[in-house]
Amino acid sequence: MILATWNVNSIRSRRERLLAWLDRARPDVFCLQELKCTDEAFPYDELARAGYHAAVSGQKTYNGVAILAQSEPGDVCRRLDDDEADAQARFVSARVGAVAVLCVYVPNGQVVGSEAWAYKLAWLARLAKHVRKHYSPGEPLVLCGDTNVARDDLDVDRPAEWADTVICHPDARAGLHGLLDWGLADVFRDKHPEGKTYSFWDYRNLDFPRNNGLRIDHILATAPLARRCVSAEIDREERKVGQGGEGGKPSDHAPVVAVFQD
């Protein structure tokens, strides 16, 4: 099974690049974040022609997540199981074959101490509660997406510049580590323990050519799936201008890809 995750930063702006990448990589399961479109505006027909079913939780202008799969997803859930009235589309889950797939777009948090920061920490806690309630570390499960958290300083090119920001603050990292401690393995880190390989580069300040990046896009898997992972890579080529589709502007994130033995 080939599984990938990508913050596309607007599926309408990146549609041609997405279709071209799907044609090249042919993942079995593909988690997308930051769709920036409603369910009605999602390109179901084009993706169906490319061979993919879609489970979507969209939102106009902001957020939005989707799971694409070559086999039709089942048991689709589009919200965290709690009593919070949350209009932000940041979660979708489904079963693809025997695997539970959770696609998340964790809030950025903006500035430590702000309302957005409090929402980020609360959202991570809600996600952890949802996972504990509905799943077991002993079942095949993968949680993918843009977590807006760098696990540790190995995931940051310039740690001093990012220390105590919403990406690297100890409280944000604690939210991510709570999921790992529950029973999720970081399959990319397992294959690249040296770190210093990134999935996000800001559009500004020539950050991509300078490799001033962060690894904030993760594929986390329970042990039954993680032990079957044979490789995990970040497709830096897709971040380059002129790669994929008609060569339009890339997302500021690159796809992360993991391969699991059947």
C-alpha positions as CSV (number, residue, x, y, z in Angstrom):
1,M,0.0,0.0,0.0
2,I,1.3,3.4,-1.0
3,L,-0.1,6.2,1.3
4,A,0.6,9.9,1.0
5,T,-0.4,13.2,2.6
6,W,-0.2,16.7,1.2
7,N,-1.4,20.1,2.2
8,V,-2.3,21.4,-1.2
9,N,-3.0,25.0,-0.1
10,S,-6.2,25.3,-2.3
11,I,-7.2,22.3,-4.5
12,R,-8.5,24.7,-7.2
13,S,-5.2,26.4,-7.5
14,R,-3.3,23.1,-7.4
15,R,-5.8,20.9,-9.3
16,E,-3.6,20.3,-12.3
17,R,-0.6,19.6,-10.2
18,L,-2.6,17.2,-8.0
19,L,-3.9,15.3,-11.0
20,A,-0.4,15.1,-12.5
21,W,1.1,13.9,-9.2
22,L,-1.6,11.2,-8.8
23,D,-0.8,10.0,-12.3
24,R,2.9,9.8,-11.5
25,A,2.8,8.4,-7.9
26,R,-0.5,6.4,-7.9
27,P,-0.9,6.2,-4.2
28,D,-3.6,3.8,-2.9
29,V,-4.6,6.3,-0.3
30,F,-4.0,10.1,-0.4
31,C,-4.9,12.5,2.5
32,L,-5.3,16.2,1.5
33,Q,-5.4,19.3,3.6
34,E,-6.3,22.9,3.2
35,L,-8.7,22.3,0.3
36,K,-10.2,25.8,0.6
37,C,-13.4,24.8,-1.1
38,T,-16.8,23.5,-0.2
39,D,-17.9,19.9,-0.7
40,E,-19.9,21.0,-3.7
41,A,-16.9,22.6,-5.4
42,F,-14.6,19.6,-4.9
43,P,-13.5,18.0,-8.2
44,Y,-15.1,14.6,-7.7
45,D,-15.6,13.9,-11.3
46,E,-12.0,14.6,-12.4
47,L,-10.6,12.5,-9.5
48,A,-13.0,9.7,-10.4
49,R,-11.7,9.7,-13.9
50,A,-8.2,9.5,-12.4
51,G,-9.3,6.4,-10.5
52,Y,-10.1,7.8,-7.0
53,H,-13.0,7.9,-4.7
54,A,-13.2,10.8,-2.2
55,A,-14.4,11.4,1.4
56,V,-14.5,15.1,1.8
57,S,-15.1,17.6,4.6
58,G,-14.9,21.0,2.9
59,Q,-15.2,24.6,3.9
60,K,-15.5,27.8,1.8
61,T,-12.2,29.7,1.5
62,Y,-10.6,28.0,4.5
63,N,-9.4,24.6,5.8
64,G,-11.0,21.5,4.3
65,V,-9.7,17.9,4.3
66,A,-10.2,14.8,2.1
67,I,-9.2,11.2,1.8
68,L,-8.7,9.9,-1.7
69,A,-8.6,6.1,-2.2
70,Q,-8.5,3.8,-5.2
71,S,-11.1,1.6,-3.3
72,E,-14.2,3.2,-2.0
73,P,-13.8,4.5,1.6
74,G,-16.3,3.3,4.2
75,D,-17.4,4.4,7.7
76,V,-16.8,8.1,6.8
77,C,-16.8,10.5,9.7
78,R,-16.4,14.3,9.2
79,R,-16.1,15.6,12.8
80,L,-14.6,14.8,16.1
81,D,-16.9,13.0,18.4
82,D,-17.6,15.5,21.1
83,D,-20.1,18.2,21.9
84,E,-18.0,21.1,20.6
85,A,-19.8,23.3,18.0
86,D,-16.9,23.7,15.6
87,A,-17.5,24.9,12.1
88,Q,-13.9,24.5,11.0
89,A,-13.4,21.5,8.6
90,R,-10.2,20.0,9.9
91,F,-11.0,16.3,10.3
92,V,-12.2,13.4,8.2
93,S,-11.8,9.6,8.8
94,A,-12.7,6.5,6.9
95,R,-11.8,2.8,6.6
96,V,-9.9,1.8,3.5
97,G,-9.9,-1.9,3.4
98,A,-8.7,-3.0,6.9
99,V,-7.0,0.3,7.7
100,A,-8.5,3.2,9.6
101,V,-7.4,6.4,8.0
102,L,-7.6,9.7,9.8
103,C,-6.8,12.9,7.9
104,V,-6.2,16.1,10.0
105,Y,-5.4,19.7,9.5
106,V,-4.4,21.0,12.9
107,P,-4.9,24.7,13.6
108,N,-1.8,26.9,13.2
109,G,-2.4,28.9,16.4
110,Q,-1.1,32.2,15.0
111,V,0.5,33.6,18.1
112,V,1.2,32.0,21.5
113,G,-1.2,33.3,24.0
114,S,-3.9,34.2,21.5
115,E,-7.4,32.8,21.1
116,A,-6.2,30.9,18.1
117,W,-3.4,29.4,20.2
118,A,-5.9,28.2,22.8
119,Y,-8.1,26.7,20.0
120,K,-5.0,24.8,18.6
121,L,-4.2,23.2,22.0
122,A,-7.8,22.4,22.6
123,W,-8.2,20.9,19.2
124,L,-5.2,18.6,19.7
125,A,-6.6,17.5,23.0
126,R,-10.0,16.8,21.3
127,L,-8.2,14.8,18.6
128,A,-6.4,12.7,21.2
129,K,-9.7,12.1,23.1
130,H,-11.4,11.0,19.8
131,V,-8.6,8.6,19.0
132,R,-8.6,7.0,22.4
133,K,-12.4,6.7,22.3
134,H,-12.7,5.0,19.0
135,Y,-9.5,3.1,18.2
136,S,-7.0,0.7,19.7
137,P,-3.2,0.8,19.3
138,G,-3.5,-2.8,18.3
139,E,-5.5,-2.2,15.1
140,P,-4.1,-1.0,11.8
141,L,-4.5,2.8,11.8
142,V,-2.8,5.7,10.2
143,L,-3.2,9.4,11.1
144,C,-2.0,11.8,8.4
145,G,-1.8,15.4,7.8
146,D,-0.5,18.9,8.5
147,T,-0.1,18.9,12.2
148,N,1.4,22.4,12.3
149,V,3.8,21.0,14.9
150,A,7.5,20.2,14.4
151,R,8.1,17.2,16.6
152,D,11.5,18.4,17.8
153,D,14.4,20.5,16.6
154,L,15.5,17.8,14.1
155,D,12.4,18.9,12.2
156,V,13.5,22.6,12.1
157,D,16.3,24.1,10.0
158,R,16.7,27.1,12.3
159,P,15.5,26.1,15.7
160,A,16.5,29.3,17.4
161,E,14.3,31.3,15.1
162,W,11.3,29.0,15.8
163,A,11.7,28.4,19.5
164,D,8.5,29.0,21.5
165,T,6.5,29.8,18.4
166,V,3.2,28.0,17.8
167,I,5.0,25.4,15.7
168,C,7.7,24.5,18.3
169,H,6.3,25.5,21.6
170,P,6.5,22.8,24.2
171,D,2.7,22.7,24.7
172,A,2.2,22.1,21.0
173,R,4.8,19.4,20.9
174,A,3.2,17.8,24.0
175,G,-0.1,17.5,22.0
176,L,1.7,15.7,19.2
177,H,3.7,13.5,21.6
178,G,0.5,12.6,23.4
179,L,-0.6,10.9,20.1
180,L,2.7,9.2,19.8
181,D,2.6,8.0,23.4
182,W,-0.9,6.5,22.8
183,G,0.6,4.1,20.3
184,L,1.4,5.9,17.0
185,A,4.8,5.7,15.3
186,D,6.3,8.5,13.2
187,V,7.1,6.3,10.2
188,F,9.2,9.0,8.4
189,R,11.4,9.6,11.5
190,D,11.8,5.8,11.9
191,K,13.3,5.7,8.4
192,H,15.2,9.0,8.7
193,P,16.4,9.2,12.3
194,E,19.0,11.9,11.4
195,G,16.1,14.4,10.7
196,K,16.8,17.7,8.9
197,T,14.4,16.8,6.0
198,Y,11.5,19.1,5.6
199,S,7.9,19.2,4.2
200,F,7.1,22.9,4.4
201,W,9.0,26.0,3.2
202,D,7.5,29.5,3.4
203,Y,7.0,31.2,0.1
204,R,9.0,34.2,1.4
205,N,12.7,34.9,1.7
206,L,13.7,32.2,-0.7
207,D,13.1,29.7,2.0
208,F,12.9,26.7,-0.4
209,P,16.2,27.4,-2.2
210,R,17.8,27.9,1.1
211,N,16.1,24.8,2.6
212,N,14.9,26.9,5.5
213,G,12.1,24.4,6.2
214,L,10.1,22.6,8.8
215,R,8.7,19.0,8.9
216,I,5.1,19.5,10.1
217,D,3.4,17.0,7.7
218,H,3.3,13.6,9.3
219,I,2.3,10.0,8.7
220,L,1.7,8.4,12.1
221,A,0.8,4.7,12.3
222,T,0.0,2.1,14.9
223,A,2.3,-0.8,15.3
224,P,0.5,-3.3,13.1
225,L,0.9,-0.9,10.2
226,A,4.2,0.8,11.2
227,R,6.1,-2.5,11.3
228,R,5.1,-3.1,7.6
229,C,6.4,0.3,6.5
230,V,9.3,-0.2,4.1
231,S,10.0,3.4,3.0
232,A,9.0,6.9,3.7
233,E,10.0,10.0,1.7
234,I,9.2,13.6,1.0
235,D,8.7,14.6,-2.6
236,R,10.7,17.8,-2.7
237,E,10.4,17.9,-6.5
238,E,6.7,18.8,-6.2
239,R,7.6,21.9,-4.2
240,K,9.7,23.3,-7.1
241,V,8.1,25.8,-9.4
242,G,7.5,24.2,-12.8
243,Q,7.1,20.6,-11.5
244,G,3.8,18.8,-12.0
245,G,0.7,19.7,-14.0
246,E,1.0,22.8,-16.1
247,G,3.9,24.1,-14.0
248,G,1.9,26.6,-11.9
249,K,2.9,27.8,-8.5
250,P,3.4,24.9,-6.1
251,S,1.9,24.5,-2.7
252,D,4.2,25.6,0.2
253,H,4.1,22.0,1.4
254,A,5.5,18.9,-0.3
255,P,3.8,15.4,-0.4
256,V,4.9,12.9,2.2
257,V,4.8,9.3,1.0
258,A,5.0,6.0,2.9
259,V,5.0,2.5,1.4
260,F,3.6,-0.4,3.5
261,Q,3.9,-4.1,2.7
262,D,0.6,-5.8,2.1
